[in-house]
Amino acid sequence: HPHSPFDPPKPYSELYDIDDARLPVYDPEINSQLPPAAKSLMYDANNLGHAAVSKMGIDLQKKVSTYIRALIKQIDDAIGEILKKIDLADTVVIFTTDHGDYYGRRGLMLKTPGIPFDDIARVPLIISGASVGSGLISDNLVQNSDIAMTVMDIAGIKPVRTEQFDSCSLYPYFNGRMPANDRTVFCWSNYDWHMIRYTRLKYFYHAPSGQEMLFDLIVDPAEKYNLADDMKYLQDLRMMRLKMQTELAKGVVDLTP
């Protein structure tokens, strides 16, 4: 949770008034510039898990949103109970999740289709406890596979073969030593829309069709304007293509000792 089925138990199910639900404003043009292979997924009502806002209606959308809010409150309280039982002086707590939710944006609810727009690809990451500085915030690009390297670093374990890990330790962040924000992060999609992010640029590649999307998140945080055919971004597009080819070429690493 928060995840379907949206079934918060009492008292959480009664905490919030459905009429108070705040829904994002849906821009009907937000998907208009997507290439065909992406647009067809966004509008495919037969797709598994597809939950179009237009099909749900406002009342059901408000109810789901209210229950999501209640489930988040339940999670907060449960984590509070866990934290009462541990000593943060010798424990590190990492809080994150595996994906986000469209939550009405792009005209969708839930997590499908799994095209890694920020709605579902950008998730919280909060680290607290032993050796973690207070109040440190970073907007650097990291990815969830960094957690394995981070935990090993905390424990003083050095991997024998670092090429097994397409990631890096976040341990330096604990005392404010923020690395330069110049890495590329990669998101594989089971919908074949693979994504990389580098600085302000976000690039998608659809393997079966070769169709592309490029977004400049500084000027277009909503990922509305596909710049793959914009000549002003041609050099950026070529750079991101090479970065994607590098990621895809890694394939599956042989873990044989």
Salt bridges, closest charged atoms under 4 A:
ASP7 OD1 - HIS1 NE2 3.23
GLU14 OE2 - LYS10 NZ 3.57
ASP27 OD2 - LYS224 NZ 2.75
ASP77 OD1 - LYS73 NZ 3.20
GLU81 OE2 - LYS84 NZ 3.01
ASP98 OD1 - HIS99 NE2 3.83
ASP118 OD1 - LYS202 NZ 2.65
ASP119 OD1 - ARG105 NE 2.82
ASP146 OD2 - ARG183 NH1 2.76
ASP153 OD1 - LYS158 NZ 3.35
GLU163 OE2 - ARG161 NE 2.85
ASP166 OD1 - LYS250 NZ 3.02
GLU212 OE2 - ARG241 NE 2.59
ASP216 OD1 - ARG200 NE 2.86
GLU223 OE2 - LYS202 NZ 2.86
GLU247 OE2 - LYS250 NZ 3.39
